[in-house]
Amino acid sequence: MIKIADIEKIEGIRKILSGKTDSFHKIEFDSRRVEPGDFFVAVRGIHTDGHHYIDEVVGKGVAGVCCEVLPGKPDPGVTWVQVENSAIALGEITSIFFGEPSKKFRLVGVTGTNGKTSVATSLYNLFRLMGYKVGLFSTTGIMIEDKVLETIHTTPDALVLQKYMGEMAETGCAYVFMEVSSHAVDQERIAGLHFAGGIFTNLTQDHLDYHKDFKSYLYAKKKFFDRLPAEAFALINLDDRNARIMVQNTKARVSTFGIKTPADFHARILESHFDGTLVVLDNKEIWIPFVGDFSVSNMTAVYSTAVLLGEDPEKILENMSRLPMVPGRFEVFYSPEGIIGIVDYAHTPDAVAKVLKTIRRLGESNEKVITVVGAGGNRDKTKRPRMARFAYDLSDILILTSDNPRDEEPEKIIHDMLEGLTKDEQSHVISIPNRKEAIKTAFLMAKPSDIVLVAGKGHETYQEIRGVRYHFDDREELKRMMNIE
C-alpha cells in the first residue's frame, strides 16, 4: 500500500504508475463497468460513494484501487493508493494513463454563466479558419477536427476528457478549447489538465439548486483561476462586477476585455442589425455575423484570446468576419411573410433579459415581440419567477411552456414562473405546456414584421421527460411553422 499525503503533489502517483499503465486494462470509477485488470478509483459522488463498492471490484479482479479510506484488510494482490481526495486523483491518474495529453497542445478553458458555448465554439472555428487542427469540448458536443461526438455534460467526466484529449493529441491538434462548468470545477473533473489559459465571461444567477447560494457558485468559478499555472493567462470581462474577484489569487498573467469599461482589449459598437454588428475592435472596424452587446462581448473575448495565444491581429480580424453562427445562439430565421423568428439558448434570467433587450433595440416600434419560454425541471427553482418577470416586461405577448421538465410536471414549473408576476399580469400570460403547440400558437398570432423568440433550448435536439429523451428541435419547429427549409 502506498499513501500519498498531498494529491496535488502528484509525483508520487506518477512514480507508482510509471511503467505500470500497460498492466492496467483501463481506469474506472463506476463499479458497474469494472473488468478484471482495471484500476478502480473510489470517488465520493453526489448520489453514491465509490468506497462502498471496493470489496465488489476487488472480487471482480481489479489490479489496483485508489481510495481515501482503505478497507479493513487490503488484498495484498492489489496495488493500493491512498489519497486525500480521490476525485482529484482520478483526473491525475487518468491523465498519466493517457500520456498527459493536455501538455501536447494548448488548452484554453472558458467559464461563466453565459457565453461559454459561443466563445469556445467561435475560438474552435476561428483557429480552424487560420489553418490549425483544433479540438472542442462544448455543450453542443465534442469536436476532434471534423469528427463530432455527443456529450450529455457541458464538461465531461475526467475519463471522457482524458480519453478524447488523447485522441486530439494523436490527431495533431495544436489547440483545444473547452467549456468549464462550475459543476466540473467543484467535482474536480478538470483535475490533471494543464491549461494554457482561462477566460471569464460573466456571472449571474444559475445552478443554485446545486451550489445552494451565489457565493458558493462564484467561488466554484474562482477555483478554476486559482489553479491556473503561472505560465498561463487569465482573461476576464471587466464589464462584470465579479471579474476582479475571479483573479484575486491566480498565479496566471491577468488580461482584461470589455465593451463598456476601459480594458486591455476594448470593442465599441457602431451599427447593429439582425444579421450582424459593425464594431471597432483594437482600433479597426470589423463586421461580425453576431447580434447583441453580449455577442460583441463574446467576440471581444475571442479576439483577445487569439492575441494572447500569439496570433497576428490582422489575421484574426480577417477571419473573425467569416465565423459561422453558433447553433441556437440568437439564430435568426425569416418567413416569406416577413415574420422574424429567433432561437436562443437563453435559460437564465440575465440571458432572457439580454436577448429581449437586444431584440427591442434592433426592432421597429410598430412590431410585436412574442416570447415562448420555459424553465428546466429539477434545476434551480429560484430563477423561474425572475425569468418570467423579465420575459413579461420585455415582450408584448408571453407564452410560458415546458423546457426539459425532467421529473417535474410542466404545469408546476409554469406555476413557479408565474409567481414572478402579479395576478393581473398572470391573466395576460398564455400557458401552453406542450412546447410544439406553444411555438405554433406564437406563429399563428404573429403578423408580418413581428418577432417570435423561442428561448431556453437553443441547439438542443431533444426534450427530456421522465428520464426519456424525445426528439425535439426548436429550430426545426420554427422553420416548419415559417414554411422555410
N, C-alpha and C positions, 0 to 999 in steps of 0.2 A: 504494500500500500504506500502511495506517495501522497503527501499532503502539500498543497500549495496554499500558503497563508494569504497571499495577496494576488488575486487572479489578474489584476491589472499589470502585474509584472509577469508577463506570460512566458518568459524564457524557460521556466520550469516545465511548462506544458510542451513547449517546442522541443525540449530535450527528451521528454518522455516519448513523444510521438515521432521524433526523428528516426527515420528508418523503419518505423513500425506501421506507418499508414497502409502499406501494402498488405499487412497481415490482418487488417480490419476490412470486413466486407463493405460496410458503409457506416455512416454516423446516423443515429436515430434518437429522437426524443419522444416519439409516440410508441408506447409499448406494443400496440396492436400491429405495428409494421416491422417489429424486430424479427430478425432471422439469425440463425447460427453464424457466429463470427463477426457480428456487428459490434459497434462501440455505442453504448447507450448513455445518454446524458439525462439525468433525472432533474427536470425543470419544474419549479413551482409555478403553475399556471393560474389563470383566473378561476377556472372551474375544477381543476384537479391538480394533484401533486404527483409528479413522476416518481417521487421516493416511495410511494405506495406500491409501485409495480416492480421494484428492484428484484425481489425474490422471483417474480414471474419471469423477468427477462433473463435472469441467471439460469433459470430452469430451461429456457429456450436455447441456451448455449452461447450467450454473448461472450466476446473476447475481452471486453473492457467495460467499466462503468465509471462515470464521473458523477459525483453527488456531493451534497453539502453535509449530509449525515450518513455515516456508514452503518450498515446492518450490524446486528449483534455479533455474528460470526461470518466475516467476509470470506467468500470462497477463495482459497489460495490459487485456484486455476484461472482466476480472472484478474486482469490489470485494473487496479482501483486507483482513482484520482479523487482526492477530497479537496473541495474548494469552498470559498466563502459564498460565491454567487454562481450557481450553475447556469443561469441564463446568459451571463457574460461568457462563461466558459464555453457554452455551446457555440457562440459566434467565433471565439478564438480557435477552438478545436476544429470547427468546420473550415475555417479559413486555412489553417495549416493542412488539413486533409486535402483541400483542393489546390494547394500550392500558393496560397496567399495571392489570389488573382487581382485584388484591388490595388496591389502595388505595381501591376503591369500596365496600367493605364491611368489616366487622370479622372478621378471620381469626384463629382460635384453633387452635393445634396441640397434640395430645396425644401424649406419648411415654412409654415404659416397656415392661417386658417383658409384663406382663399388665394388663388393664383398659382398654386403648386403645379397643377397639371399644365396650365398654359405656359409657364416659364420652362419647366423641364422638357415638355414636348417641343416647344419652339427652339430650345437650345439643341435638342436632338436634330431637328430639321435644319437648323442653321449650319451646324457643323458638317452635316451630310452635304449640304449645298456647297460648302467650302472644300469638299473633297476628302473628308475624313471618314473612316469606319467608326461607327458610333453605336452605343447601346443605350437603352432607356428602361427604367423601372417607373411605371406610372399607373395611376388609377385606370387609365384606358387600356393597359396591358403592358407586357414586357416585349421590347423590340431588340433583336440582335441583327443589326442592319435591316434587311427586308423581312426577316423572319418574325412572325407575330405569335406571341404566346399569351394566353389569357391568364388573369390573376384575379383572385377574389379580395385581395387586400391592397390598399394603397402602397404599403411597404410589406413585402412578403416576409415569411419567417427566415431565420438565418440559413437553414438548409437550402431553401429555394434561392435565396440571394446568392450564396456562395457557389451553388451549382451552376447557375446561369452566368455569374460573373466569370467562372472558369471557362465557360463556353465563349463568352465575349472576348476573353484574353486569347483563347485559341484562334478565334476568328480574326484577331488582329486589331480589335477596337483600340483607338487611341484615346477616346473619351467615353465616359459613361455618365449619364445624368439620371438622378433618381429623386422621387418624392420621398420625403422623410416625415412620416406622420408622428403625432405626439404619442400615439399608442406604441409605435415601433421603438421610440426612444425610451419610453417608460418600461417596456417589456424587454429591453436590451437586444432587440432584433438586429440592430446595426453594429453590435459589438464585433470586433475583428475586422472591420472595414477601415481602410486607410483613405481618408478624404483629402483631396487637393483644395477643396473649398466648400463653403456653405453659404446659402442665400436665405435671407429672411424677408418674406413678402409683406405680412401684416398679421395682426392678431385681433380677432373678435370672438364673440361667444360661440362655442361649439363643443361638443363632446363632454358636456358636464355630467352626463349620465355615467361616464367612466371616471373622469377626473374629480368629480364632486364639486369643485369650486374653481373660479377663474385663476386664482393664484397658482394652484397645482397644475392647471393646464399651461399657464405661462412658463412655469419652471421646468415642465417636461420639454418644452421647446428650447428653453435656455440651455438645458443639459447638453443638447446637441453641439452648441457653440462652445460650451465649457470644455468639451473633449477634443475639439479640433487641434491638430498639432501646430507648432509654431511656424512651420513652413507653409501652412495653408492660408487661404484668405477667408475672411468673414465679410460678406456683403449685406448691408442692412438698409431697409427702406426708412429714411428719416421722416417720411410723412406719417409714419405710425408712431404713436407716443411710447410704445413699448420697445422700440428698436434699440435704444441705448442699453436697456436692461439686458437684452439678449447677449451683449458682448462685454458685460461688466467683468467677467472672469475668463475670457477667452485668451488663449496664447496666440491665436491667429492674427494676421495683419488685417486691420479693420478698414473697409472702404464703404462709402455711403452712396445712395442714389435717391432721387426724389423728383416729383413734378410740381410740388407746392413749396418745398423747403430747399434752400441752398444746400447743395451736396457736391460730392466729388464728381458724380455723374448726374446731370440735370437735363430734363426734357421739358419743352414748352409746346403746348398745343396751339396750332394756327387755325386749322379748319377741321370740323368733324362732320362726317356723313355716315349713312348706314352701310356704306361699302368700304369705309376706311377712314384714316385720320392723317392729316398733314402735320408733322411735328418738326421742331428744331431740336436736334439731338447732337450734343458735342459741337454746337455752333454750325451745324449743317442741316439743311432741310431734307426730310425724307418722308415718303408716303408709305405708311404701313397698313396692311389689309386687316386691321383690327379696330374695334369700335369701343369708345368709352375711356374715361380717365383711368379706370382700373386696368384696361388693356395697355394704355400708354405706359403706366407704371410697370406692368409686367415686361413690356418690351424694353424699357429702360434697364431693368434688371438683366435681361438677356444680353443687351449690348454691353453693359458693364462687365458681366461675367466673361464674355468673349475677349474683351480688352485685358482683363486681369489674367486670362489664360495665355496672353501673349499674341493674340491675333491682330492683324493690321486693321485699324479703324475704318479705313476706306473700303476694304474688302468686306468687313462686317456689315456696314451700312448698305452696300450694294446688294448683298444677299438678303438682308432683312426685308427689303421691299418685295422679295419673291417668296416670302414664307407662306405656306398654306395655312388655312384656318385650322384651329384646334377643334376636333369634333365636339359638338354640343356646348361650345363656349361662344355665346352670342352669335349663333349661326342663323343667318338671315335667309328667308325664302320669300319669293314674290308670286302671288297668284295672278292669273291672267286678268282678273277683275281689278287688280291693284291693291289687294289686301296684303299687308306685310306680316309675315309670321316669323317669330323668333324663338329658338330653342336655347335655353341656357341651364347650366348645372346649378344655378343659384339655389342653395339649400340651407342657408343661414340667414338670419335677419339682415345682417350687413350686406350680404351679397344680393338679396332681393331688393333692398333699398337702392343699391348702386346701379343695378341693371335698370330698374324702373326710372331712376333719375336720369340716366343716360338716354333712355327712350324719350322721356319728356323733353330733354334738351334738343334732341335731333328731330323730333316730330313737329308737325304743324299744329296750330291752335284749334283747328276745327275737327281733328280726328279723335276717335275714342281709343283708349288703351284698355284692352280686355285681358285680364291676367288669369291664367289657370295654374294653380299651385297647390301642393300638399306638403306634408311633413312625414318623414320616415318613422316607422314603428320601432319600438324597442331602442330608442335613442333619446337624446337629450329632450325632455318634455318641456323644459323651461323656455326653449326658444320658440315654441309653437305659437303662443299668443303674440309675440313680437313680430314673427313673420307675417301673421295675418294683419297686424296693425300697419306695418309698412306697406304691404300689398294693397290694403284698403285705401290708405291715404294717397297713394300714388297711381291708383287705377281708376278708370271710370266705371268699369264693371269687374267684379271679383268673383271668380268661380273656385271654390275650395273642393279639392278632390283627394284621392289617395295617391301616395308616392310608392314606397315599398312598405306596405303595412306590416310585413313580417308576421309576428304573432299577435298583433293587436287588431282590433276591429277598426276599419277605416272611419266608421261613424264616430267612434270615440276620439280618434285623432282629430277629426274635423271639429268636434265639440271643444277640444282643448284649444284649437286655434281660434275659435270664435270667442273664447274667454278674453281675448285681447281687445274686443270691441264692445261698444255699448249695446243695449237691447235694440235700440232704434237702428243702429248701424248693422246689427246682425240681420235685421229684416230686409236689408238691401243686398245681402250676400246670397249667391246661389251655391247650394251644396249638392254636388253630384259625386258620390263615392266611386262610381265606375269611371276610370280615367279616360277611357276611349270616348265615352259619352260626353264627358266634360269638354274634351277637345272639340268634338263635333258640335256641341252646343255653342261654344265660343265662336266658331266659324259661321254658324247659322245666324248669329247675332251681329257679325261684323259686316260693315259696308266698305266699299272701295275707299282706300287710303287709311282705314282703321288698322290698328296694330294689335296682333294677338301674341302675347307672351306665354309660352308654355315653360314653366320653370320647375327645377328640382331634380330632374333625372339626366338631362343633358345627353351624354354619349351612351348611357346605359341602354342595353338592348333586352332588358328583362324587367319583370315586376316580381318581387319576392312576396309570396303569400303563404303563410303557414308552413314555412320550410321548403316550399317548392318554388323554383324559378320558372315563370312563364314568359314566353317571348313577348316583348312589348318595347317598341321604339318610338319615342315622341316624334322623331324626325320622319319616320315612315307615316305615322298617323297624320302629321301636319301636312305632308306632301299629298297624301291621299285626299284629305279634305280640300286642298288647294288645286287638285287636278293637275299636278306637275310631276314630272319624272324625278 
